[in-house]
Amino acid sequence: MKKKSPIIISAVAGVLLAGGGGTAAFALSNEVTVDHYGQQTTIRTYETDVDKILEKQGLDVKDTDRVSPALDSSVSSGDTITVVDRTEATVVVDGKPRTVLTEGETVEAALNTAEVKADGAVISPAPSEKLTDGMEITVTTPKDVTFVGQNGSWTAEGTTEPTVDAALKKYFSDSVTDADTITPGRDTPLTDGMVITIERHRSGTTEKVEAIDFKTITRKDDSLPEGQKKVVTKGEKGARTTVIQEVTVDGKVTETKEVSSTVTKEPVDEVVVVGTKKAPAPQPTQAPKPTQKAEKKASPSPSRSSEPAPKKSKAPKKSEAPKKSEAPKKSAAPKKSKAPKKSPKAPSVSNGSTWDKLAQCESGGNWSISTGNGYYGGLQFNRGTWLAYGGDKYAPTANLATREQQIDIAKKVQARQGWGAWPACTAKLGLR
């Protein structure tokens, strides 16, 4: 609608007043209805500009108000000027802010003005809260986010955490520390389909025990036959314990440093005596005396012949019967070797337990797995944790222990550290 010139209006009004008096002047005025914040007033005015009509009525108009028709428009008789109060609010959707002016009185009205679809979203303040001028409304929509780390990858579906850091705290509790490298950064707002990489940096100490060989001391002993040896004190090996600080990245050792080395058990020297006593010289043996038989000489017979009479031949001796051979002695039966000591039994656990489900997630249910990444067995113990909770009473590493033995040690770890010791899988199984 075109604005009427005030000069024309005044001229016409002057002519009418001169010719027709007050009645003509009344006819030139406009009857206008003003609706200000819901209160309606009907007035008569010679003004046609909206802003001047409102000004003469003493009505304040804020920059955020909606004025219809606009302030720079003109009106004619019978028109209505409407001034509507609007509230300014900032709607932040997944980290992206947007300022809106709404005529409603609640947070929900501001969301409708911003055309935000809030199905399943986390909204703060609540939609039913009363809207105030300058209020900030945060909307976090559900998203699927994938975490990738040393134990593989896992997807959190429909998470409504606002940032990477908030998601890490929800799903990994204390298993992710400030020393870990997180990509993208912790303050980054979550987006649907985002992939978050976790690189775990750890520092701890391990103990290495090495045997110390004992010395063998040899002494002479003149009470023992020459060359004979006898152990007087049996030697025992000692032990040296070395504490090593290790820095690991995703379970792999990247740096080592010796912290201390202490002899925790002194070796015991073995003492051996060697005899020096000489054996007495052997006595010479006497030859046996031969048996002499007196031979009787034959006396000469009164004969002519001077030749002696022939000797009678002796009857041959009877050959002695051979001695009976003695029966062979029975050899002693070999001693039975002692059976090796068995590791103690662990309490039995029924199949299909929570521990079996956790092992299925951690290692595919393989209780004897050893992939070389520093983690062993069905529940993926590192050697330091296995030894720290008494696993060496069963086996040096978890993969060499039985399922029940591994579960026994895992219960001790869980009692102290909680399910957070297996962060990804326990979250996936809904255990925390």
C-alpha positions in Angstrom: 0.0 0.0 0.0 1.4 3.4 -1.0 2.1 6.0 1.7 -0.1 9.2 1.4 1.8 12.4 1.3 1.4 14.4 4.6 1.3 17.7 2.5 -1.6 16.5 0.4 -3.4 15.3 3.5 -2.9 18.7 5.2 -4.0 20.6 2.1 -7.2 18.6 1.7 -7.9 18.9 5.4 -7.6 22.7 5.2 -10.0 22.9 2.3 -12.5 20.7 4.0 -12.2 22.5 7.3 -12.8 25.8 5.6 -15.7 24.5 3.6 -17.2 21.8 5.9 -15.9 22.3 9.3 -15.2 19.5 11.8 -17.3 16.9 10.1 -15.1 16.9 7.0 -12.0 16.7 9.1 -13.3 13.6 10.9 -14.0 12.0 7.6 -10.3 12.4 6.6 -9.1 10.5 9.8 -8.5 6.8 9.7 -9.9 4.2 12.0 -7.0 1.7 12.8 -6.9 -1.2 15.1 -3.6 -1.8 17.0 -2.8 -5.3 18.4 0.2 -4.9 20.6 1.4 -8.1 22.3 -2.2 -9.4 22.2 -3.9 -6.2 23.5 -6.2 -4.6 20.9 -7.1 -0.9 20.7 -9.1 0.9 18.0 -8.0 4.5 17.3 -8.7 7.3 14.9 -5.6 9.0 13.4 -4.6 11.2 10.6 -1.3 9.3 10.4 -0.9 6.6 7.8 2.7 5.4 8.5 2.8 2.4 10.8 5.9 3.5 12.7 4.4 7.0 13.4 1.1 5.5 14.5 2.8 3.2 17.0 5.1 6.0 18.2 2.1 8.4 18.8 0.4 5.6 20.8 3.6 5.4 22.9 4.1 1.7 22.1 7.6 0.3 22.3 8.7 -2.0 19.5 11.8 -4.2 20.0 14.1 -5.3 17.1 13.0 -8.9 17.7 9.3 -8.1 17.4 7.3 -9.1 14.4 5.3 -6.1 13.1 2.7 -6.5 10.4 2.4 -4.5 8.2 6.1 -3.6 8.4 7.2 -0.4 10.1 7.9 1.4 6.8 4.5 0.5 5.4 1.3 2.7 5.4 -2.2 1.7 6.4 -5.7 3.0 5.6 -9.0 3.1 7.6 -10.1 -0.3 8.8 -6.6 -1.9 8.8 -5.0 -3.6 11.8 -1.4 -3.2 12.9 -0.1 -6.3 14.8 3.0 -6.3 17.0 4.0 -9.8 18.2 6.6 -10.4 20.9 9.3 -13.0 19.8 12.1 -14.6 21.9 15.6 -15.1 20.5 17.2 -18.4 21.2 20.3 -20.4 19.9 19.7 -24.0 18.8 22.9 -26.0 18.7 22.4 -29.3 16.8 25.4 -31.7 17.0 27.7 -28.8 17.6 26.3 -26.5 14.9 24.6 -23.3 16.3 21.6 -21.5 14.7 19.8 -18.4 16.1 16.0 -18.3 15.8 13.2 -16.0 16.8 10.1 -17.8 18.0 6.7 -16.6 19.0 6.2 -19.6 21.3 6.9 -19.7 25.0 8.7 -23.1 25.3 11.9 -24.9 24.1 9.8 -27.0 21.9 8.5 -23.9 20.1 12.1 -22.8 19.3 12.9 -26.3 18.0 9.8 -26.2 15.7 10.9 -22.7 14.5 14.4 -24.1 13.7 12.7 -27.1 12.0 14.7 -29.6 14.1 13.7 -33.3 14.0 14.4 -34.4 17.6 13.3 -38.1 17.4 15.6 -40.1 19.8 17.8 -37.0 20.4 19.0 -35.7 23.8 17.7 -32.2 24.3 18.8 -29.7 27.0 16.9 -28.0 28.5 13.9 -30.3 28.1 11.3 -29.3 25.4 8.7 -28.5 28.0 10.9 -25.9 29.7 9.9 -22.2 29.5 11.9 -20.3 26.9 13.9 -17.3 28.0 15.5 -14.6 25.9 19.0 -15.6 24.7 18.6 -19.3 25.8 20.9 -21.9 24.3 19.3 -25.2 23.4 21.5 -28.2 22.8 20.3 -31.1 20.6 22.4 -34.3 20.2 21.0 -36.7 17.6 21.7 -40.5 17.8 24.7 -41.7 15.7 26.6 -44.9 14.9 30.2 -44.5 15.9 33.0 -47.1 15.4 36.0 -47.5 17.7 39.2 -49.0 16.4 42.1 -50.2 18.7 44.5 -52.9 19.6 41.6 -55.4 20.2 39.9 -54.8 16.9 36.9 -52.6 16.1 33.5 -52.2 17.7 30.5 -50.0 16.7 28.3 -48.2 19.2 24.9 -47.8 17.6 22.6 -44.9 18.4 24.9 -43.1 20.8 23.8 -39.7 21.9 27.1 -38.5 23.5 28.0 -35.0 22.2 31.8 -35.4 21.8 34.5 -38.0 21.3 35.7 -37.6 24.9 32.2 -38.2 26.3 31.8 -41.4 24.2 35.2 -42.7 25.4 34.2 -42.1 29.0 30.9 -43.9 28.5 32.1 -47.0 26.7 35.7 -47.4 27.9 35.5 -46.0 31.4 39.1 -45.9 32.9 40.7 -48.1 30.3 41.4 -45.1 28.1 43.8 -42.6 29.8 45.1 -39.1 29.1 48.3 -40.7 27.8 46.5 -42.4 24.9 46.4 -40.9 21.4 42.8 -40.4 20.2 41.9 -39.5 16.6 40.0 -37.3 16.0 40.6 -35.1 19.0 38.6 -35.6 22.2 36.7 -32.3 21.9 35.5 -33.2 18.4 31.6 -33.4 18.1 30.4 -36.8 17.1 29.0 -37.3 13.6 27.1 -40.3 12.3 29.5 -42.9 10.8 32.6 -41.5 12.6 35.6 -43.8 13.1 37.5 -43.1 16.4 41.0 -44.6 16.6 42.5 -45.4 20.1 46.2 -45.9 20.4 47.0 -47.0 24.0 50.3 -45.9 25.5 51.2 -47.7 28.7 54.1 -47.7 31.1 54.7 -50.3 33.7 57.4 -52.5 35.3 58.1 -56.2 35.0 60.4 -58.5 36.9 62.9 -60.9 35.4 64.4 -63.5 37.6 67.8 -65.1 36.5 69.6 -68.0 38.1 73.1 -67.4 39.6 75.3 -70.5 39.2 77.0 -71.8 42.3 80.8 -72.4 42.6 82.3 -75.8 43.2 85.1 -75.9 45.8 87.4 -79.0 45.9 89.3 -80.0 49.0 91.7 -82.8 49.7 90.9 -85.5 52.3 93.5 -87.9 53.5 90.9 -90.1 55.2 89.4 -91.1 51.9 91.1 -93.5 49.4 93.0 -91.7 46.7 90.8 -90.5 43.8 87.5 -91.1 45.7 85.1 -88.0 45.6 82.5 -87.1 48.1 80.0 -84.1 48.1 80.1 -82.5 51.6 77.8 -79.5 50.8 75.4 -79.7 47.9 75.4 -76.6 45.7 72.3 -74.4 45.3 71.8 -71.8 42.6 71.0 -68.3 43.6 68.6 -65.8 42.0 68.9 -62.2 40.7 65.7 -60.2 40.3 65.8 -57.3 37.7 63.1 -54.7 37.6 62.5 -53.4 34.0 60.3 -50.4 33.1 58.5 -51.0 29.8 56.7 -48.6 27.5 54.2 -50.2 25.2 52.0 -48.9 22.4 48.9 -51.1 21.8 50.5 -53.9 23.7 53.9 -53.9 21.9 57.0 -53.0 23.8 58.6 -49.9 22.3 61.1 -48.9 25.0 62.7 -50.7 28.0 64.8 -49.4 30.9 66.4 -51.3 33.8 65.3 -49.8 37.1 67.1 -52.1 39.5 68.9 -55.4 39.8 69.1 -57.2 43.2 70.4 -60.5 44.3 67.3 -62.0 46.0 69.0 -65.3 46.9 72.6 -66.0 47.4 74.0 -69.1 45.8 75.4 -71.9 48.0 78.9 -73.2 47.0 79.2 -76.9 46.5 82.0 -78.5 48.5 83.6 -81.7 47.2 86.4 -83.6 48.9 88.8 -85.9 47.0 90.6 -88.7 48.8 94.4 -88.7 48.9 95.0 -91.8 51.1 97.1 -94.3 49.2 96.2 -98.0 49.3 98.7 -100.3 51.1 101.2 -102.2 48.9 100.1 -105.7 48.1 101.9 -108.7 49.9 103.9 -111.1 47.7 102.1 -114.5 47.2 104.0 -117.8 48.0 104.2 -120.5 45.4 102.5 -123.7 46.5 104.8 -126.5 47.7 104.7 -129.5 45.4 103.6 -132.8 46.9 106.4 -135.3 47.0 105.6 -138.9 47.0 108.1 -141.2 48.3 109.0 -143.7 45.6 110.1 -147.0 46.8 113.1 -148.4 45.0 112.9 -152.0 44.0 115.6 -154.1 45.6 117.6 -156.2 43.2 116.4 -159.8 42.8 118.8 -162.6 42.7 118.7 -162.7 38.9 121.1 -162.7 36.3 119.9 -159.8 34.6 121.1 -156.6 35.8 118.1 -154.7 34.4 115.6 -153.5 36.8 112.1 -154.9 36.7 109.5 -152.8 34.9 107.3 -150.5 36.9 103.6 -151.3 37.1 101.5 -148.6 35.4 99.2 -146.8 37.7 95.4 -147.1 37.1 94.1 -143.9 35.6 92.3 -141.6 37.9 88.6 -141.2 37.6 87.7 -137.9 36.0 85.9 -135.6 38.4 82.2 -134.9 37.6 81.7 -131.4 36.4 80.4 -129.0 38.9 76.8 -128.0 38.5 76.5 -124.4 37.2 74.9 -122.0 39.6 71.5 -120.5 38.7 71.9 -116.9 37.5 71.0 -114.2 40.0 67.8 -112.3 39.4 68.4 -108.6 38.5 66.8 -106.1 40.7 63.6 -104.5 39.3 64.1 -100.9 38.1 62.8 -98.3 40.4 59.7 -96.5 39.3 60.3 -92.8 38.3 58.3 -90.3 40.3 55.3 -88.7 38.5 55.8 -85.0 37.7 53.9 -82.6 40.0 50.6 -81.5 38.7 49.4 -77.9 38.9 46.6 -77.3 41.4 43.0 -77.6 40.1 40.9 -74.5 39.8 37.2 -74.4 40.8 35.0 -75.8 38.0 32.8 -73.4 35.9 29.9 -74.6 33.9 30.0 -74.2 30.1 28.1 -71.2 28.6 29.0 -68.9 31.5 29.6 -65.2 31.2 33.3 -66.0 31.1 32.8 -68.2 28.0 30.9 -65.4 26.3 33.6 -62.9 27.1 36.3 -65.3 25.8 34.3 -65.8 22.6 34.5 -62.0 22.1 38.1 -61.6 23.2 39.7 -64.6 21.4 37.0 -66.4 19.5 36.7 -68.9 22.4 40.3 -70.2 22.0 41.6 -70.8 25.6 45.1 -71.7 24.4 45.6 -68.9 21.9 49.0 -67.2 21.7 49.3 -64.8 18.7 52.6 -63.2 19.6 51.0 -59.8 20.5 51.8 -60.1 24.2 48.3 -61.3 25.2 47.6 -65.0 26.0 44.6 -67.3 26.5 40.9 -67.1 26.1 40.6 -63.9 28.2 43.8 -62.2 26.7 46.0 -61.8 29.8 49.3 -60.1 29.4 52.1 -61.9 31.3 52.5 -59.1 33.9 48.8 -59.3 34.9 48.8 -63.1 34.9 51.7 -63.2 37.3 50.6 -60.3 39.4 47.3 -62.1 40.3 48.9 -65.5 41.0 48.6 -67.2 37.6 52.1 -68.7 37.9 50.8 -71.3 40.3 49.0 -72.8 37.3 51.3 -72.0 34.4 53.9 -69.4 33.2 51.4 -67.8 30.8 47.6 -68.0 30.5 47.5 -70.0 27.3 49.2 -72.9 29.0 46.6 -73.0 31.8 43.2 -74.7 31.6 39.9 -72.9 31.0 39.0 -73.1 34.7 42.4 -71.9 35.8 42.2 -68.9 33.5 38.7 -68.0 34.8 39.9 -68.3 38.4 42.6 -65.6 37.8 40.1 -63.5 35.8 37.7 -63.5 38.7 40.5 -61.9 40.9 41.2 -59.3 38.2 37.5 -58.5 37.9 37.1 -58.2 41.7 39.7 -55.5 41.8 39.5 -53.7 38.4 35.9 -54.4 37.5 34.6 -55.3 34.0 36.6 -52.3 32.7 39.6 -54.7 32.4 38.0 -56.0 29.2 36.4 -52.6 28.1 35.3 -53.3 24.5 33.9 -56.8 24.9 32.1 -56.2 28.3 30.5 -53.1 26.8 29.4 -55.1 23.8 28.0 -57.8 26.1 26.1 -55.2 28.2 28.1 -56.1 31.4 28.6 -52.4 32.2 
